[in-house]
Amino acid sequence: MFQRSKQCNNTGDVIAILSTAAQFATIRAFHHASPTALGPFNYCSVVYAGLLDWGLYGVQPDLWSWIGIILICLGGIWAIRQGTATLPPLVPTDKAVLK
């Protein structure tokens, strides 16, 4: 039904491999850090995607895109500055609970 072009175009393969690697890296990151520490970095992917779209394809972000980028960056900075000091631990630390 679908035929591949005779022209060699491996862009889809590269995207698939890089996306899979990024997903595994994200999973490992959540294994080593709390979600509150990693959340700002996940939202940065939206900013990077918009900037790559601008750099690679020349699609300049409109006013609403810039507002979104600024809000995401400010939210990330705010979350990092708040820290995780007020959050309870993800894993119980009481030895009686662990037994």
C-alpha positions in Angstrom: 0.0 0.0 0.0 2.7 2.5 1.0 5.8 2.7 -1.0 9.1 4.2 0.1 10.6 6.8 -2.1 13.7 5.7 -4.0 15.4 8.8 -2.6 17.2 8.0 0.6 15.5 9.9 3.4 16.2 8.7 6.9 14.9 11.7 8.7 12.0 9.7 10.2 14.4 7.0 11.4 16.6 9.6 13.1 13.6 11.3 14.7 12.4 7.9 16.0 15.8 7.0 17.5 16.3 10.4 19.1 12.8 10.4 20.5 13.2 6.9 22.0 16.5 7.9 23.5 15.0 11.1 25.0 12.1 9.1 26.5 14.6 6.6 28.2 16.6 9.6 29.4 13.5 11.1 30.9 12.6 7.9 32.6 16.1 7.6 34.1 15.9 11.2 35.3 12.7 10.6 37.2 14.4 7.6 38.8 17.1 9.8 40.2 15.2 13.0 41.0 11.8 14.2 42.2 9.2 15.3 39.7 9.1 18.7 41.2 12.8 19.1 40.4 12.4 17.8 36.8 9.1 19.5 35.9 10.6 22.8 34.7 13.0 21.0 32.4 10.1 19.0 30.8 8.3 22.3 30.1 11.4 23.7 28.5 11.0 21.2 25.7 8.1 23.3 24.4 10.3 26.4 24.3 13.1 24.4 22.5 10.6 23.1 20.0 9.4 26.6 19.2 12.9 27.9 18.9 14.0 25.0 16.7 10.9 25.6 14.5 12.1 29.2 14.1 15.7 28.3 13.5 15.2 25.3 11.1 12.1 26.3 9.2 11.9 30.1 9.6 8.5 30.0 11.4 8.8 33.1 13.6 6.9 32.9 16.9 3.9 35.2 17.2 3.0 37.3 20.2 1.2 34.5 22.0 4.1 32.2 21.5 6.5 34.7 23.0 4.1 35.2 25.9 3.9 31.4 26.4 7.7 31.1 26.3 8.1 33.8 28.9 5.5 32.3 31.2 7.1 28.8 30.9 10.6 30.3 31.7 9.3 32.3 34.6 7.4 29.3 35.9 10.5 27.1 35.7 12.6 29.7 37.5 9.9 30.1 40.2 9.7 26.3 40.7 13.5 25.9 40.9 13.8 28.8 43.4 11.0 27.3 45.5 12.9 24.1 45.9 11.6 20.9 47.4 12.2 21.7 51.0 8.5 21.8 51.9 7.6 18.5 50.1 7.4 15.2 51.9 9.9 12.5 50.8 8.7 10.3 47.9 9.9 7.2 49.7 9.2 6.4 53.3 12.2 6.9 55.5 10.9 5.4 58.7 12.6 2.0 59.2 9.5 0.6 60.9 7.5 1.2 57.7 10.2 -0.4 55.5 10.2 -3.7 57.5 
